[in-house]
Amino acid sequence: MAKIGDIDVGDFPLLLAPMEDVSDPPFRALCKEKGADVVYTEFISSEGLIRDAAKSVMKLDIYEKERPVGIQIFGANLDSMLKSVEIVEKSNPDIIDINFGCPVKKVVSKGAGAGILKDIDLMVKLTDAMVKHTSLPITVKTRLGWDHDSIRIVEVAERLQDVGIKALSIHGRTRAQLYKGDADWKPIAAVKNNPRIHIPIFGNGDVNTPEKAVEMRDSYGLDGAMIGRACIGNPWFFSEVKHFFETGTHKAPPTIKERVEIAKRHLEMSIAWKGEKLGVVETRRHYTNYFKGIRDIKSYRQKLVTTDDPEGVFKTLDQIACDFV
């Protein structure tokens, strides 16, 4: 049974990864409903929070039905990170997660995200100060290292555990790889199998089939899987993995009607949360996967990603339900 601090997250929990413009409240609600055990917010800039930037503050919205939910923050300035912890605490999350893994250039160039992998001492110092600054459990998400020649993830895990983090999620690529090539889970297993490590170690990267999740659990011995790209437009992925765990068989894919129903609910919740314009635009990235594998869907999908008014999108979704039954 994995625990993050005092929070029981079950046997081999499935965690929704923090993804920019993806892991917002509407999508988190759908993933939770479909079997995600722990969900994380989009990553939030500590500098944006202390400047009271509207987009950063909006990402602090969390809801009871999501729990356990973690708010993820990133930054490289100690003072800003500590101030942001105080702001985050007011939203009353279950967990505060530190992003030491984002490979995006605009984040890395400021020494934040995966940029901090060039300065492990600073990473440990920041984490230590944040753990001491809050009573909430602190977790960390990171990568194997900056590049292939600087992988020190076993040492990093020990040092972060020593300053008090309650769980560690590791993406099986270096920053230099970005999202290219295959994720390497062997170094993550080396962390888990280190006798000094007693906190949960969650694997991330390329868990895109139920079989891969089983492999991460049974062959690599990890404590849970963090799911990212595989669940975009596919919140059912969590229930499919759990069904496979229980039965060893694949769950029947959602029907067209079920796909349309979820897509409509997703759009409704997005509009309610961020208004018509953003609600419509930021739901578009999900439609490719919502309707993946359906023959002759291309023209409908084109309408979904180019229509600006909600009524038009709902009308196209109804057409799909009608024409593909």
C-alpha positions in Angstrom: 0.0 0.0 0.0 1.6 3.3 -1.1 1.3 6.3 1.2 2.2 10.0 0.5 2.8 11.2 4.0 -0.4 10.1 5.8 -2.4 9.8 2.6 -3.2 6.3 1.6 -3.2 6.2 -2.2 -3.7 2.4 -2.7 -1.8 -0.4 -4.3 0.0 0.8 -7.3 -1.8 4.1 -7.7 -2.3 5.7 -11.1 -1.5 9.4 -11.0 -2.6 12.1 -13.5 0.6 14.0 -14.5 0.7 17.8 -14.2 0.4 19.0 -17.8 0.2 22.6 -18.9 -3.2 23.5 -20.4 -4.3 19.9 -19.9 -4.6 19.1 -16.2 -7.2 21.7 -15.4 -10.2 21.1 -13.1 -12.6 19.9 -15.8 -10.1 17.3 -17.1 -9.0 16.3 -13.6 -12.6 15.7 -12.7 -13.1 13.3 -15.7 -9.8 11.5 -14.9 -10.8 11.1 -11.3 -14.2 9.7 -12.3 -12.5 7.2 -14.6 -10.1 5.9 -12.0 -7.1 8.2 -11.4 -6.0 7.8 -7.8 -4.1 11.1 -7.4 -4.4 14.2 -9.6 -2.0 17.1 -10.0 -2.7 20.6 -11.2 -1.0 22.2 -14.2 2.4 23.5 -13.1 2.2 26.9 -11.6 5.0 29.6 -11.7 6.0 30.7 -8.3 6.9 34.1 -9.7 3.5 34.3 -11.3 1.8 33.5 -8.0 3.6 36.1 -6.0 2.9 38.7 -8.7 -0.7 37.7 -8.5 -0.8 36.9 -12.2 -4.3 35.9 -13.1 -3.4 32.8 -15.1 -1.3 31.4 -12.2 -3.8 32.2 -9.5 -6.6 30.6 -11.5 -4.7 27.3 -11.5 -5.0 27.2 -7.8 -8.7 26.2 -8.1 -9.2 22.7 -6.7 -12.4 20.9 -5.7 -13.4 18.4 -3.1 -14.3 15.7 -5.6 -10.6 15.7 -6.9 -9.0 14.6 -3.6 -6.3 13.6 -3.1 -5.0 16.5 -5.3 -1.6 18.0 -5.5 -0.7 21.6 -6.6 2.5 21.7 -8.5 4.8 24.7 -8.5 8.1 25.6 -10.2 10.8 28.2 -9.8 14.4 28.6 -8.9 14.3 31.5 -6.4 14.2 30.4 -2.8 12.3 33.4 -1.5 9.7 33.2 -4.3 9.2 29.5 -3.8 8.6 29.9 0.0 6.1 32.8 -0.6 4.3 30.6 -3.2 4.1 27.8 -0.7 2.2 30.2 1.7 -0.2 31.1 -1.2 -0.7 27.5 -2.2 -1.5 26.5 1.3 -4.6 28.7 1.3 -6.1 26.5 -1.4 -5.9 23.6 1.0 -4.4 20.9 -1.4 -3.5 17.5 0.0 0.0 17.7 -1.5 2.5 20.3 -2.8 4.6 19.0 -5.7 7.8 20.7 -6.9 8.5 20.6 -10.6 12.2 19.8 -11.2 11.5 18.1 -14.6 9.8 20.4 -17.1 12.1 20.5 -20.2 10.5 23.6 -21.9 13.2 26.2 -22.8 11.4 29.2 -21.3 11.3 27.4 -17.9 14.8 25.8 -18.1 16.4 29.1 -19.1 15.5 30.5 -15.7 17.1 27.6 -13.9 13.7 26.2 -13.0 12.1 22.9 -14.0 14.7 20.5 -15.5 17.1 23.4 -15.5 17.8 22.8 -11.8 19.3 19.4 -12.7 22.5 21.3 -13.5 22.6 22.3 -9.8 21.7 19.4 -7.6 22.8 21.3 -4.5 20.3 24.1 -5.2 17.6 21.6 -5.9 18.2 20.0 -2.5 18.5 23.4 -0.7 15.1 24.6 -2.2 13.4 21.4 -1.3 14.7 21.4 2.2 13.5 24.9 2.8 10.1 24.2 1.4 9.6 21.0 3.5 10.4 23.0 6.6 8.0 25.8 5.5 4.8 23.8 5.4 3.1 20.9 7.2 1.7 19.6 3.9 3.5 16.7 2.3 6.0 17.8 -0.3 6.6 15.6 -3.4 8.9 16.1 -6.3 8.7 15.3 -10.0 12.0 15.2 -11.9 13.9 13.6 -14.8 16.8 11.2 -14.9 19.3 14.0 -15.3 20.3 16.9 -17.5 21.8 14.6 -20.1 23.0 11.1 -20.5 26.4 11.9 -19.0 25.0 13.5 -15.8 22.5 11.0 -14.6 22.7 11.0 -10.8 19.1 10.1 -10.0 19.9 7.6 -7.2 22.0 10.2 -5.3 19.3 12.9 -6.0 16.5 10.6 -4.7 18.5 9.9 -1.5 19.2 13.5 -0.9 15.6 14.6 -1.5 14.3 11.9 0.8 16.8 12.9 3.4 15.4 16.5 3.5 11.9 15.2 3.9 10.0 14.7 0.6 7.2 12.1 0.9 7.2 10.7 -2.7 9.2 11.0 -5.9 8.0 10.8 -9.5 10.7 10.2 -12.1 10.3 10.7 -15.9 12.5 8.1 -17.6 14.2 10.6 -19.9 16.9 13.3 -19.5 16.2 16.9 -20.2 18.3 16.7 -23.4 15.9 14.0 -24.7 12.8 16.2 -24.3 10.1 13.7 -25.3 12.1 11.9 -27.9 13.3 8.3 -27.9 12.1 5.7 -25.4 11.8 6.3 -21.7 14.3 4.3 -19.7 12.8 2.9 -16.6 15.9 1.0 -15.4 17.4 4.0 -13.5 14.0 4.5 -11.9 14.0 0.9 -10.7 17.6 1.4 -9.4 16.2 4.2 -7.2 13.3 2.0 -6.0 15.6 -0.9 -5.3 18.1 1.2 -3.3 17.8 -0.1 0.3 18.1 3.4 1.6 14.9 4.5 -0.2 11.6 4.1 1.8 9.4 6.7 0.1 7.1 5.8 -2.8 8.8 5.9 -6.2 6.4 6.6 -9.1 7.4 6.0 -12.8 6.5 8.3 -15.6 7.1 8.2 -19.3 5.6 6.0 -22.0 2.9 4.3 -19.9 0.6 4.2 -22.9 -1.0 0.7 -22.7 -2.3 -1.4 -19.7 0.6 -3.8 -20.5 3.1 -1.1 -19.9 1.6 -0.3 -16.5 1.8 -4.0 -15.6 5.4 -4.0 -16.7 6.2 -1.0 -14.6 4.6 -2.6 -11.6 5.8 -6.2 -11.9 9.1 -6.1 -13.8 10.4 -2.8 -12.5 8.8 -3.0 -9.0 7.8 0.7 -8.9 5.1 2.0 -6.5 2.8 3.6 -9.0 2.5 5.0 -12.5 2.2 8.7 -13.4 0.2 9.0 -16.7 0.7 11.9 -19.0 0.2 12.0 -22.7 -1.7 8.7 -22.9 -4.7 10.1 -21.2 -5.1 13.4 -23.2 -8.5 13.1 -24.7 -8.7 9.6 -23.1 -9.6 9.8 -19.5 -10.8 6.2 -19.8 -7.2 5.1 -19.8 -7.2 4.9 -16.0 -10.2 2.6 -15.9 -8.7 0.5 -18.8 -5.5 0.0 -16.8 -7.4 -1.0 -13.6 -9.6 -3.4 -15.5 -6.5 -5.0 -17.0 -4.9 -5.3 -13.5 -8.0 -7.0 -12.2 -8.8 -9.3 -15.1 -5.8 -9.6 -17.4 -8.2 -8.7 -20.3 -8.8 -5.5 -22.2 -11.8 -3.4 -21.4 -14.1 -2.7 -24.3 -13.3 0.7 -25.7 -15.9 3.4 -25.1 -18.7 3.6 -27.6 -19.2 6.6 -29.9 -22.1 7.7 -27.7 -19.9 7.6 -24.6 -17.1 9.5 -26.3 -19.5 12.2 -27.4 -21.0 12.4 -23.9 -17.6 12.9 -22.3 -16.5 15.4 -24.9 -19.7 17.4 -24.3 -19.3 17.3 -20.5 -15.7 18.3 -20.8 -16.6 21.3 -23.0 -19.4 22.3 -20.6 -17.1 22.2 -17.6 -14.4 24.1 -19.4 -16.7 26.9 -20.4 -18.1 27.1 -16.9 -14.6 27.3 -15.5 -12.8 29.6 -17.9 -15.4 31.2 -20.1 -16.6 30.6 -23.6 -13.5 31.6 -25.6 -10.9 29.8 -23.6 -13.2 26.9 -22.8 -13.7 26.2 -26.5 -10.0 26.7 -27.5 -8.4 24.8 -24.7 -10.6 21.7 -25.1 -9.6 21.3 -28.8 -6.4 19.4 -28.0 -8.5 16.5 -26.7 -10.7 15.9 -29.7 -8.1 14.0 -31.7 -8.0 11.3 -29.0 -11.7 11.4 -28.1 -12.5 10.3 -31.6 -9.3 8.4 -32.5 -9.7 5.3 -34.7 -13.1 6.3 -36.1 -13.2 6.0 -39.9 -14.2 9.1 -41.9 -14.1 11.3 -38.8 -11.6 13.8 -40.3 -14.1 16.4 -41.5 -16.0 16.4 -38.2 -12.8 16.7 -36.2 -11.7 19.6 -38.4 -15.0 21.4 -37.5 -14.4 20.7 -33.8 -11.0 22.4 -33.8 -11.9 25.4 -36.0 -15.4 26.3 -34.7 -15.2 29.2 -32.3 -18.7 29.3 -30.9 -19.8 26.7 -28.3 -23.1 26.0 -30.0 -21.3 25.1 -33.2 -19.1 22.6 -31.4 -22.0 21.0 -29.5 -23.8 20.7 -32.8 -20.9 18.9 -34.4 -20.6 16.6 -31.4 -24.3 15.8 -31.8 -23.8 15.1 -35.5 -21.0 12.6 -34.7 -23.3 10.8 -32.2 -26.0 10.7 -34.9 -23.9 9.8 -38.0 -21.6 7.2 -36.5 -24.0 5.1 -34.5 
